[in-house]
Amino acid sequence: MSRHTRLTIHAAVATILASVVLYPLFVTFEWFWPTAFGVVVVAAACLAGRRVSLPAPVCSLLGLAALLWYLTVVFAGSEATFRLIPDRSSMAQLLDLMRLGFDDIGGYTAPVPALTSITFVTVAGIGLVAVLVDLFAAGMRQAALAGLPLLAVFSVPVAIRVDSIGALPFVIGAIGFISLLLAEGRERLSRWGRPVLRHRRGDGSEHRTADIPDSRPLAAAGRRIGMVAVLVAVVFPMLVPELPARAFLGTGGLGGFGGTSIITAPSPMVSLKRDLTLPQELKVMRYRTKDQTPEYLRIYALERFTGERWELGRVRGRPEDRVVGQQITPPGLGDVPTTPVTTEVSIDPKVRDLNFLPLPYPPSRVQIVDGDWRVDRDSLMIFSTRDVASGRTYRVTSLRVDPSRERLRNAPPGPAEIRERHLDVPGEVPGSVWKLAREVTDDASTPYGKALALQDWFTSGEFTYSLTPQGSGTSALTDFLLKSKSGYCEQYAASMALMARMLNIPARVAVGYTAGQRAANGEWMVTTHDAHAWPELYFHGVGWLRFEPTPAGPGGQATATIPGYSEELVTPGPATGSISPDSQTGSTDESDATANPNDDPASGIDGGAQNLGGGTSAIDESSRPWSLLALTAGVLAVVLLVTPMVGRWITRRRRWAAARSDRARARAAWAELRDDATDLGLPWRPSDSPRATARRLAEHLELAGRNAAPLTRIALAEERARYAPTPAETGGLKADTGAARRAMAGTAGASARWKARLFPASTVASIRRAAQGIGGLLARVDGLGRHVRARLLRQPAASSLARWLGGGT
């Protein structure tokens, strides 16, 4: 096999293996085979160009042309000439598929179905990566640079999904890249020329050597180094403390092609629980408004219930959805009396990574200086994938909707799109919850009446407020509703929204802040303890309305209020208090809970922090990633420093603990004497007899009499243990080893003693022997692989493949 062929094949294999990391983004594996065949087509075209000695850039152009042809045949064959030749119609079809693919990517959250449009984008993207990898590795012979496009492939699932891609896909991709590096290294070695020396057989005739050096030993060493590197890359991160995730209500974003912004975010419920349990009440924002009873400041609208928790659904914003200078139309709002309310909001600069704007619902106009802020038309969440709200001031005009109760009672069913998206209830929800929803609302005849009945049931006093709900997942839902009836705003909001869906009322869960408290200067102050969740229910002609099932007042959420249109069966909570602008002391509210902020925030409806992988609070007061990195580095340095010393101590204890007989104690004492001498840098000859070793140590250290006696007793006990049928009495050998250690250390210098204590050479030697054992194991694994390969590839047609795999020429 030629060098060009080997490098081209390795480049293609590395690209295919790297593409495996995309599997968490898809529901099925159907996307993989078209992608792999596309890489093969690209590699074949580039290889054909090298066979006729075309320049590397021209070979890459051939690869691009082959990729275009492959995409045409597979995805636009019906529009192509003779179903094979790309033309204007097929190109238009491919462009439409690309636009549709990016729209579908924005319309689904991972994992996505293997739609034709999404598969097309994947095949095209990996095909372009294959062209670049081939250019760097086979064209420019710079395999290390080929790691850049492969790294781009690895970054896609990491950027889209918060959770890890897993060790196995990483190992598969790493093996491909290491194989590419080894192939390029062997090819570089082969360019050194033929060997100078020739071998002669026993009869005197010359044995013709190969025209190029034998690179198989170097290939074997490279494979072993690669295996160790991959093993370290997989194991070492498990030993390092995890860095904090994105902060409260923050989000990571991706800028989509064509200007479409696609957002992905961690669970808002986890951040909600975390901020409610902060021991200190911290400022989040302040705002001014002429409204005497301001509305809640909503950030998220969670429309998807998985059976365990509420999550964000599709969130997207096109270029025409930028909020600056345009009117925002609330969905479902008809001819209902509304009052415009203007609110000027200032986000505290210490709030980190807030990519969504807190604002009253529904907003009709937003004025914010700078930044690319867009509105999701379905939920009216306003977000940015490039900018953060920290330290910004913006003005929002919202509508206070004041529907009559008669209008709400007579509201017709919502449109099919609303009902399809907001009435879904997973099948794993127990039937007892369905029965409970019907029993609670049995006396109501309209959706509005059922909503009031649910709200009245939650706030009637039968439930208690607590930041420590019981259970997790669906079990927490049933426990909250049927047993404990104890939880905080997340459980109340999530349960009422779910029960509303069971009653055929479109519902979702909103997360944000209550109105906060009014300060003496007229501003309203919002803190972390005002974080809140509430249900939003849909009534056609009126739109989405807020309800409040969470108990208010000192025994619940102190700043929670019940909207006027839902006060038919409920008495509103107490009025809010007043604080000074600079006060950090809040009234009795959710901050009074004594929950430990470091406790596991797992909760029944949300699923808790295990779905997020940790996180930080809303305000960054003192902790910084760099401080955590410095702490981690310091801990690792201390561990590395004390490992030899602790290892020596453990070895000594285990050695004596395992010595149960006189013979075993004699061998243990001799091993201790050997290690102590090694640690102090004294000469030790394994070939000497025990008695000769003791005599040499005594002479070297100028020990005599009582000081040399322990050495002699240890040596005689070792001789009896080695050669005599019965060993000597060894009751005092442990004390003799201590005395010998002190005698040897007393004649050594101070530096030798400290070195023996901190960095005992015997422990380092043990580590070296363990490393040699691992190296031997890797050598045996490598030899087993060669043996199996030789057995499987005995046919002449496979000989070139065998040489390629084994690194031969």
ZAMARGU-4260 file (C-alpha; in steps of 0.2 Angstrom, whole numbers, plus 5000, padded with zeros to 4 digits):
<rodrens>
0) 5000/5000/5000 | 5007/5017/4995 | 5010/5031/5007 | 4997/5042/4999 | 4984/5028/5001
5) 4988/5024/5019 | 4987/5043/5024 | 4971/5045/5015 | 4963/5030/5022 | 4968/5035/5040
10) 4961/5053/5037 | 4944/5046/5032 | 4944/5033/5046 | 4948/5047/5059 | 4934/5058/5052
15) 4921/5044/5053 | 4926/5039/5071 | 4926/5057/5076 | 4908/5059/5070 | 4902/5046/5082
20) 4902/5059/5096 | 4887/5067/5087 | 4876/5052/5093 | 4869/5060/5108 | 4861/5073/5097
25) 4850/5061/5088 | 4836/5049/5093 | 4842/5035/5081 | 4858/5030/5072 | 4851/5032/5055
30) 4861/5048/5051 | 4878/5039/5053 | 4878/5028/5038 | 4875/5042/5025 | 4888/5052/5034
35) 4901/5038/5033 | 4898/5034/5015 | 4900/5053/5011 | 4917/5053/5020 | 4922/5038/5009
40) 4917/5046/4993 | 4927/5062/4998 | 4942/5051/5002 | 4941/5041/4986 | 4941/5057/4975
45) 4956/5065/4985 | 4965/5048/4983 | 4961/5048/4964 | 4969/5065/4962 | 4985/5060/4971
50) 4986/5044/4960 | 4989/5056/4945 | 5000/5068/4955 | 4989/5082/4956 | 4993/5096/4969
55) 4985/5095/4986 | 4973/5110/4984 | 4967/5102/4967 | 4964/5086/4976 | 4954/5095/4990
60) 4943/5103/4976 | 4940/5086/4969 | 4934/5080/4986 | 4922/5095/4987 | 4916/5091/4970
65) 4913/5073/4975 | 4904/5078/4991 | 4892/5089/4980 | 4889/5075/4968 | 4886/5063/4983
70) 4874/5075/4991 | 4865/5077/4975 | 4863/5059/4972 | 4857/5055/4989 | 4846/5070/4994
75) 4841/5078/4977 | 4842/5064/4964 | 4824/5067/4958 | 4829/5085/4953 | 4846/5081/4945
80) 4850/5077/4927 | 4849/5058/4924 | 4848/5057/4943 | 4867/5059/4944 | 4872/5076/4937
85) 4870/5091/4948 | 4860/5105/4939 | 4851/5121/4944 | 4836/5112/4950 | 4846/5100/4961
90) 4856/5114/4968 | 4840/5124/4973 | 4834/5108/4981 | 4850/5106/4991 | 4849/5125/4997
95) 4831/5122/5002 | 4836/5107/5012 | 4849/5117/5021 | 4838/5131/5026 | 4825/5118/5031
100) 4838/5108/5041 | 4844/5123/5051 | 4825/5128/5054 | 4822/5110/5060 | 4838/5110/5071
105) 4831/5126/5079 | 4814/5118/5081 | 4819/5103/5091 | 4829/5100/5107 | 4842/5087/5107
110) 4840/5072/5104 | 4832/5076/5087 | 4824/5064/5075 | 4834/5059/5060 | 4824/5070/5048
115) 4830/5071/5030 | 4834/5089/5032 | 4844/5087/5048 | 4853/5072/5041 | 4858/5082/5025
120) 4866/5096/5036 | 4875/5083/5046 | 4882/5074/5030 | 4887/5090/5022 | 4896/5096/5038
125) 4905/5080/5041 | 4910/5080/5023 | 4918/5097/5024 | 4927/5091/5039 | 4933/5076/5029
130) 4940/5087/5015 | 4950/5098/5028 | 4957/5083/5037 | 4962/5075/5021 | 4970/5091/5016
135) 4980/5093/5032 | 4985/5075/5034 | 4988/5068/5017 | 4990/5084/5007 | 5001/5094/5018
140) 5007/5080/5029 | 5003/5089/5045 | 4992/5077/5054 | 4993/5087/5070 | 4983/5101/5061
145) 4970/5089/5056 | 4965/5089/5074 | 4958/5106/5073 | 4943/5101/5062 | 4941/5085/5072
150) 4940/5096/5088 | 4926/5106/5079 | 4916/5090/5078 | 4919/5086/5096 | 4914/5104/5101
155) 4896/5102/5093 | 4888/5090/5106 | 4897/5099/5120 | 4890/5116/5115 | 4873/5110/5112
160) 4870/5098/5127 | 4875/5102/5145 | 4879/5084/5150 | 4895/5075/5144 | 4896/5066/5128
165) 4903/5050/5138 | 4920/5042/5138 | 4916/5029/5125 | 4913/5041/5110 | 4928/5051/5116
170) 4939/5035/5116 | 4933/5030/5098 | 4937/5047/5091 | 4954/5048/5100 | 4959/5031/5093
175) 4956/5038/5075 | 4966/5053/5078 | 4980/5044/5086 | 4980/5032/5072 | 4982/5046/5060
180) 4996/5053/5069 | 5005/5036/5069 | 5002/5034/5051 | 5009/5051/5047 | 5024/5048/5058
185) 5028/5032/5049 | 5027/5040/5032 | 5039/5054/5038 | 5051/5041/5044 | 5050/5032/5027
190) 5056/5048/5018 | 5073/5046/5027 | 5079/5034/5014 | 5085/5016/5013 | 5096/5009/5027
195) 5115/5010/5025 | 5119/4993/5033 | 5116/4976/5025 | 5114/4960/5034 | 5123/4944/5029
200) 5117/4926/5031 | 5127/4912/5039 | 5133/4906/5021 | 5141/4924/5018 | 5127/4930/5006
205) 5120/4947/5008 | 5102/4948/5013 | 5093/4963/5004 | 5085/4974/5017 | 5069/4984/5014
210) 5071/5000/5004 | 5064/5010/5018 | 5067/5008/5037 | 5057/4996/5047 | 5044/5007/5057
215) 5035/4993/5066 | 5044/4995/5083 | 5041/5014/5083 | 5023/5010/5078 | 5021/4998/5092
220) 5028/5011/5104 | 5017/5024/5097 | 5001/5013/5100 | 5006/5010/5118 | 5009/5029/5121
225) 4992/5032/5113 | 4983/5020/5124 | 4991/5027/5139 | 4986/5045/5134 | 4968/5040/5130
230) 4967/5031/5147 | 4974/5046/5156 | 4962/5058/5147 | 4947/5047/5152 | 4952/5044/5170
235) 4961/5060/5175 | 4945/5071/5174 | 4936/5060/5186 | 4949/5064/5199 | 4948/5083/5197
240) 4933/5093/5205 | 4920/5099/5193 | 4920/5117/5188 | 4904/5127/5191 | 4890/5126/5177
245) 4882/5142/5170 | 4874/5153/5183 | 4856/5157/5189 | 4844/5157/5174 | 4858/5159/5162
250) 4859/5150/5146 | 4872/5144/5133 | 4867/5149/5115 | 4872/5145/5097 | 4870/5157/5083
255) 4861/5148/5069 | 4865/5150/5050 | 4853/5162/5041 | 4852/5173/5056 | 4841/5162/5066
260) 4845/5161/5085 | 4843/5145/5093 | 4844/5144/5112 | 4848/5129/5124 | 4847/5131/5143
265) 4849/5122/5159 | 4835/5118/5170 | 4828/5134/5177 | 4820/5125/5192 | 4837/5120/5198
270) 4843/5138/5199 | 4826/5143/5207 | 4829/5131/5222 | 4847/5136/5223 | 4843/5154/5225
275) 4829/5152/5237 | 4841/5143/5249 | 4854/5156/5248 | 4858/5161/5266 | 4860/5179/5261
280) 4847/5189/5252 | 4856/5197/5237 | 4850/5210/5225 | 4845/5205/5207 | 4837/5220/5200
285) 4828/5236/5204 | 4814/5244/5193 | 4803/5259/5192 | 4784/5259/5187 | 4769/5269/5190
290) 4759/5253/5193 | 4755/5252/5212 | 4753/5233/5211 | 4766/5228/5198 | 4765/5211/5189
295) 4778/5197/5191 | 4794/5198/5181 | 4794/5182/5171 | 4810/5175/5163 | 4806/5158/5157
300) 4790/5149/5151 | 4792/5130/5153 | 4780/5121/5141 | 4786/5103/5141 | 4783/5091/5155
305) 4793/5075/5154 | 4785/5065/5167 | 4798/5071/5180 | 4800/5089/5177 | 4795/5104/5167
310) 4808/5110/5154 | 4810/5123/5140 | 4802/5119/5124 | 4807/5126/5107 | 4815/5144/5109
315) 4819/5153/5093 | 4821/5170/5086 | 4823/5175/5068 | 4831/5191/5062 | 4814/5199/5060
320) 4811/5195/5078 | 4823/5208/5085 | 4813/5218/5098 | 4821/5235/5095 | 4808/5246/5087
325) 4794/5234/5084 | 4777/5230/5092 | 4775/5213/5101 | 4758/5205/5099 | 4753/5193/5113
330) 4747/5177/5107 | 4728/5173/5110 | 4724/5191/5116 | 4708/5197/5108 | 4696/5212/5112
335) 4699/5213/5130 | 4702/5229/5141 | 4720/5232/5143 | 4731/5245/5152 | 4748/5249/5146
340) 4761/5249/5159 | 4779/5256/5157 | 4793/5248/5168 | 4811/5253/5168 | 4822/5239/5174
345) 4840/5239/5180 | 4849/5222/5182 | 4862/5222/5195 | 4880/5221/5188 | 4884/5206/5199
350) 4871/5195/5191 | 4880/5183/5180 | 4876/5175/5163 | 4858/5181/5162 | 4853/5179/5143
355) 4834/5182/5146 | 4826/5198/5151 | 4815/5198/5166 | 4799/5208/5162 | 4781/5209/5165
360) 4769/5198/5154 | 4764/5201/5141 | 4776/5214/5134 | 4771/5224/5120 | 4787/5234/5117
365) 4805/5233/5123 | 4818/5247/5122 | 4836/5241/5126 | 4852/5249/5120 | 4864/5238/5110
370) 4864/5220/5109 | 4855/5207/5098 | 4839/5204/5108 | 4825/5193/5100 | 4808/5188/5105
375) 4801/5170/5104 | 4784/5173/5097 | 4775/5159/5105 | 4781/5162/5123 | 4786/5180/5122
380) 4802/5176/5131 | 4816/5189/5126 | 4833/5182/5124 | 4850/5185/5116 | 4863/5172/5111
385) 4877/5185/5111 | 4874/5197/5125 | 4870/5196/5144 | 4858/5207/5154 | 4870/5210/5168
390) 4872/5229/5172 | 4859/5234/5158 | 4844/5245/5160 | 4830/5243/5148 | 4812/5249/5147
395) 4797/5238/5144 | 4779/5242/5140 | 4768/5228/5145 | 4749/5226/5145 | 4739/5224/5161
400) 4725/5212/5155 | 4708/5215/5164 | 4696/5202/5157 | 4679/5200/5165 | 4674/5184/5174
405) 4660/5182/5161 | 4672/5183/5147 | 4683/5170/5155 | 4668/5158/5159 | 4663/5159/5140
410) 4680/5157/5133 | 4680/5145/5118 | 4693/5131/5116 | 4710/5137/5110 | 4717/5134/5092
415) 4723/5117/5088 | 4742/5123/5088 | 4740/5129/5106 | 4731/5113/5112 | 4743/5101/5104
420) 4758/5109/5112 | 4751/5113/5129 | 4739/5098/5133 | 4752/5084/5133 | 4752/5073/5148
425) 4765/5059/5148 | 4758/5041/5151 | 4768/5038/5166 | 4758/5050/5177 | 4748/5039/5189
430) 4730/5037/5187 | 4727/5043/5205 | 4733/5061/5200 | 4720/5061/5186 | 4706/5055/5198
435) 4712/5069/5210 | 4711/5082/5197 | 4693/5077/5193 | 4687/5076/5211 | 4694/5094/5215
440) 4685/5102/5201 | 4670/5091/5201 | 4658/5106/5205 | 4665/5117/5191 | 4657/5117/5174
445) 4669/5128/5164 | 4688/5128/5161 | 4689/5145/5171 | 4679/5138/5185 | 4690/5122/5186
450) 4706/5134/5186 | 4699/5143/5201 | 4694/5127/5210 | 4712/5121/5208 | 4719/5137/5214
455) 4707/5137/5229 | 4712/5119/5233 | 4730/5123/5234 | 4728/5139/5245 | 4714/5133/5256
460) 4726/5129/5270 | 4727/5110/5267 | 4745/5112/5260 | 4760/5118/5269 | 4775/5128/5262
465) 4792/5119/5264 | 4809/5120/5254 | 4812/5102/5257 | 4800/5092/5247 | 4800/5073/5248
470) 4804/5060/5234 | 4810/5063/5216 | 4803/5062/5199 | 4785/5056/5197 | 4785/5049/5215
475) 4788/5067/5222 | 4773/5072/5212 | 4761/5059/5219 | 4769/5062/5237 | 4766/5081/5236
480) 4748/5079/5230 | 4742/5064/5239 | 4753/5062/5255 | 4764/5075/5261 | 4756/5090/5253
485) 4772/5100/5257 | 4783/5109/5245 | 4788/5126/5238 | 4783/5136/5223 | 4790/5124/5211
490) 4779/5110/5217 | 4763/5121/5217 | 4766/5128/5200 | 4771/5112/5192 | 4756/5102/5200
495) 4743/5115/5195 | 4749/5116/5177 | 4749/5097/5176 | 4732/5095/5183 | 4725/5109/5172
500) 4731/5100/5157 | 4722/5084/5163 | 4706/5095/5163 | 4709/5100/5145 | 4716/5118/5150
505) 4732/5123/5140 | 4745/5126/5154 | 4763/5129/5156 | 4775/5134/5170 | 4783/5152/5172
510) 4799/5155/5181 | 4805/5172/5186 | 4802/5184/5201 | 4788/5191/5211 | 4786/5210/5211
515) 4798/5212/5226 | 4796/5226/5238 | 4794/5244/5237 | 4808/5255/5244 | 4807/5272/5252
520) 4812/5281/5236 | 4799/5273/5225 | 4809/5260/5217 | 4805/5242/5218 | 4819/5230/5224
525) 4820/5212/5219 | 4831/5199/5227 | 4836/5181/5226 | 4823/5177/5238 | 4809/5184/5227
530) 4813/5170/5214 | 4797/5161/5210 | 4787/5149/5199 | 4769/5150/5194 | 4757/5142/5182
535) 4750/5151/5166 | 4734/5145/5159 | 4727/5149/5142 | 4710/5156/5138 | 4706/5160/5120
540) 4702/5178/5117 | 4712/5183/5133 | 4728/5174/5131 | 4740/5167/5144 | 4735/5172/5162
545) 4744/5170/5178 | 4737/5160/5193 | 4744/5159/5210 | 4743/5142/5219 | 4758/5145/5231
550) 4753/5150/5249 | 4757/5169/5252 | 4761/5178/5268 | 4773/5173/5282 | 4770/5155/5280
555) 4774/5155/5261 | 4780/5166/5248 | 4779/5183/5256 | 4778/5193/5240 | 4766/5182/5231
560) 4750/5190/5225 | 4734/5183/5218 | 4728/5192/5202 | 4711/5201/5202 | 4703/5190/5189
565) 4706/5174/5200 | 4700/5181/5217 | 4683/5174/5215 | 4686/5160/5228 | 4702/5166/5236
570) 4707/5180/5248 | 4722/5189/5242 | 4738/5188/5252 | 4745/5202/5263 | 4752/5218/5256
575) 4770/5220/5253 | 4781/5229/5265 | 4794/5243/5263 | 4813/5243/5263 | 4826/5255/5261
580) 4836/5255/5244 | 4852/5249/5252 | 4844/5236/5264 | 4850/5218/5262 | 4837/5212/5275
585) 4821/5204/5268 | 4805/5201/5276 | 4799/5184/5282 | 4798/5174/5266 | 4806/5159/5258
590) 4823/5165/5265 | 4817/5160/5282 | 4819/5142/5277 | 4834/5133/5285 | 4838/5122/5270
595) 4856/5120/5267 | 4861/5128/5251 | 4873/5114/5248 | 4860/5100/5250 | 4855/5091/5234
600) 4842/5102/5226 | 4834/5087/5218 | 4815/5089/5218 | 4800/5079/5212 | 4794/5089/5197
605) 4811/5096/5191 | 4823/5082/5194 | 4835/5093/5202 | 4853/5096/5201 | 4858/5079/5195
610) 4851/5084/5178 | 4862/5100/5177 | 4878/5093/5184 | 4880/5107/5198 | 4879/5126/5197
615) 4882/5142/5205 | 4871/5155/5213 | 4864/5170/5204 | 4876/5183/5211 | 4895/5180/5210
620) 4901/5188/5227 | 4918/5180/5229 | 4920/5163/5220 | 4928/5164/5203 | 4933/5149/5192
625) 4951/5154/5193 | 4951/5153/5212 | 4944/5135/5211 | 4957/5131/5198 | 4971/5137/5210
630) 4963/5128/5224 | 4962/5112/5213 | 4980/5114/5208 | 4986/5117/5226 | 4977/5101/5231
635) 4984/5091/5217 | 5002/5097/5221 | 5000/5093/5240 | 4994/5075/5235 | 5008/5073/5223
640) 5021/5078/5237 | 5014/5067/5250 | 5010/5052/5239 | 5028/5044/5241 | 5029/5047/5260
645) 5011/5040/5263 | 5015/5026/5251 | 5030/5021/5261 | 5020/5022/5277 | 5006/5011/5270
650) 5019/4998/5263 | 5027/4997/5281 | 5011/4994/5289 | 5004/4982/5277 | 5021/4972/5277
655) 5020/4969/5296 | 5002/4966/5296 | 5004/4952/5283 | 5018/4944/5293 | 5010/4930/5303
660) 5024/4918/5305 | 5042/4918/5310 | 5048/4916/5292 | 5036/4930/5286 | 5042/4942/5299
665) 5060/4938/5295 | 5057/4942/5276 | 5047/4958/5281 | 5061/4964/5292 | 5074/4961/5278
670) 5063/4970/5266 | 5061/4985/5278 | 5080/4985/5280 | 5082/4985/5261 | 5070/4999/5259
675) 5077/5010/5273 | 5094/5008/5266 | 5088/5013/5248 | 5079/5028/5255 | 5095/5034/5263
680) 5105/5032/5248 | 5116/5018/5255 | 5123/5004/5244 | 5113/4988/5242 | 5119/4974/5232
685) 5105/4961/5228 | 5119/4948/5224 | 5126/4949/5242 | 5121/4937/5255 | 5112/4944/5270
690) 5127/4942/5281 | 5138/4951/5269 | 5125/4965/5266 | 5124/4968/5285 | 5143/4968/5286
695) 5145/4980/5272 | 5132/4992/5279 | 5140/4992/5296 | 5157/4996/5288 | 5150/5009/5277
700) 5142/5018/5292 | 5155/5014/5304 | 5143/5005/5316 | 5150/4993/5329 | 5144/4985/5345
705) 5126/4988/5350 | 5123/4999/5335 | 5128/4985/5323 | 5119/4972/5333 | 5101/4975/5325
710) 5109/4973/5307 | 5117/4956/5312 | 5101/4949/5320 | 5090/4954/5305 | 5103/4947/5293
715) 5104/4930/5303 | 5085/4929/5303 | 5084/4931/5284 | 5097/4918/5282 | 5087/4906/5292
720) 5071/4910/5283 | 5080/4907/5266 | 5090/4891/5270 | 5085/4883/5286 | 5071/4871/5288
725) 5064/4880/5303 | 5066/4899/5305 | 5073/4908/5320 | 5063/4916/5333 | 5058/4934/5327
730) 5049/4941/5341 | 5060/4956/5342 | 5063/4959/5324 | 5051/4973/5322 | 5060/4983/5335
735) 5077/4979/5327 | 5071/4986/5311 | 5067/5002/5320 | 5084/5003/5329 | 5093/4999/5312
740) 5083/5013/5304 | 5088/5025/5317 | 5106/5020/5317 | 5108/5022/5298 | 5099/5039/5299
745) 5110/5045/5313 | 5126/5043/5302 | 5117/5051/5287 | 5117/5069/5283 | 5101/5080/5287
750) 5097/5082/5268 | 5098/5063/5266 | 5086/5060/5281 | 5073/5073/5274 | 5074/5066/5257
755) 5071/5048/5264 | 5056/5055/5274 | 5048/5065/5260 | 5053/5056/5244 | 5058/5038/5249
760) 5067/5031/5234 | 5059/5014/5238 | 5042/5020/5235 | 5048/5029/5219 | 5056/5012/5213
765) 5039/5003/5217 | 5030/5016/5206 | 5043/5013/5192 | 5041/4994/5194 | 5022/4996/5192
770) 5024/5007/5177 | 5035/4994/5169 | 5022/4981/5173 | 5009/4992/5164 | 5021/4994/5150
775) 5023/4975/5149 | 5004/4973/5149 | 5002/4985/5135 | 5016/4975/5125 | 5007/4959/5128
780) 4990/4967/5122 | 4999/4974/5107 | 5007/4957/5103 | 4990/4949/5105 | 4983/4961/5092
785) 4997/4957/5080 | 4994/4938/5083 | 4976/4940/5079 | 4979/4951/5064 | 4991/4938/5057
790) 4979/4924/5059 | 4964/4933/5051 | 4974/4941/5037 | 4984/4926/5030 | 4977/4928/5012
795) 4988/4937/4999 | 4975/4949/4995 | 4975/4955/5013 | 4994/4956/5015 | 4994/4975/5011
800) 4981/4979/5024 | 4990/4968/5037 | 5006/4978/5034 | 4996/4995/5035 | 4988/4990/5051
805) 5004/4984/5059 | 5014/4998/5053 | 5025/4989/5042 | 5030/4993/5024
</rodrens>
